Amino acid sequence: HLNDFDALWTQLKAQKMTMDDELKCVFLSCALPTSWDTFCTVVSNSPPNGKLIYNDIRRALLNEEIHWNLWLHLMVEMHIMYMRLIITRTNK
């Protein structure tokens, strides 16, 4: 999603459209799926020095995605272990 957004932003810049970093953050927030609404609200209400910085938002977004991917991986592993336990008990 971020790569597509950055590519689109580069195309806008190539058309000589100049927009500041804060506006880029707003556009990114609007481009995200509704499942990211809470993230957008938290990030937009807590910028350092009261100004949104795209690289900070991008970094926070990637960190959040990594966090959820790790959580999902952990849940899958726990489910596999649970299923193995059930199978083992059933086969006894």
C-alpha positions in Angstrom: 0.0 0.0 0.0 2.8 2.4 0.9 4.7 1.7 -2.3 1.6 2.4 -4.4 1.0 5.6 -2.4 4.6 6.8 -2.8 4.5 6.0 -6.6 1.3 8.1 -6.9 2.8 10.9 -4.9 5.9 10.8 -7.2 3.6 11.1 -10.2 1.9 14.1 -8.7 5.2 15.8 -8.0 6.2 15.1 -11.7 3.1 17.1 -12.7 4.6 20.0 -10.7 2.0 19.7 -8.0 3.6 20.9 -4.8 2.0 19.9 -1.5 3.6 20.0 1.9 4.5 17.0 4.1 1.5 17.4 6.4 -0.9 17.3 3.4 0.8 14.1 2.3 0.1 12.6 5.7 -3.5 13.5 5.4 -3.8 11.9 2.0 -2.1 8.8 3.3 -4.6 8.6 6.2 -7.5 8.9 3.7 -6.0 6.2 1.5 -5.8 3.6 4.2 -8.5 1.0 4.7 -11.1 1.7 7.5 -9.4 -1.0 9.6 -6.6 1.6 10.1 -8.9 4.3 11.4 -7.8 4.0 15.0 -4.1 4.1 14.0 -4.8 7.3 11.9 -6.6 8.9 14.8 -3.9 8.2 17.3 -1.1 9.3 15.0 -2.8 12.5 13.8 -3.6 13.6 17.4 -0.1 13.1 18.6 2.5 14.6 16.2 5.7 16.0 17.6 5.7 19.8 17.7 2.1 19.7 16.4 3.1 19.0 12.8 2.6 15.7 10.9 5.8 14.4 9.3 5.4 11.9 6.5 8.5 9.8 7.3 7.4 9.5 10.9 3.9 8.4 9.9 5.3 5.9 7.4 7.7 4.5 10.0 4.8 4.2 12.5 2.6 2.5 9.9 5.4 -0.1 9.0 6.0 -0.7 12.7 2.3 -1.4 13.3 2.2 -3.7 10.3 5.2 -5.6 11.6 3.5 -5.9 15.0 0.3 -7.3 13.6 2.2 -9.7 11.3 4.2 -11.1 14.3 1.0 -11.4 16.3 -0.7 -13.2 13.5 2.2 -15.6 13.1 2.2 -16.3 16.8 -1.5 -17.0 16.8 -1.1 -19.4 13.9 1.7 -21.2 15.6 -0.3 -21.5 18.8 -3.2 -22.9 16.8 -1.0 -25.5 15.2 0.4 -26.6 18.6 -3.1 -26.8 20.0 -4.3 -29.0 17.0 -1.3 -31.3 17.4 -2.1 -31.7 21.1 -5.7 -32.6 20.3 -4.6 -35.1 17.6 -2.1 -36.7 20.0 -4.8 -37.0 22.8 -7.3 -38.4 20.3 -4.9 -41.0 19.0 -4.2 -42.4 22.5 
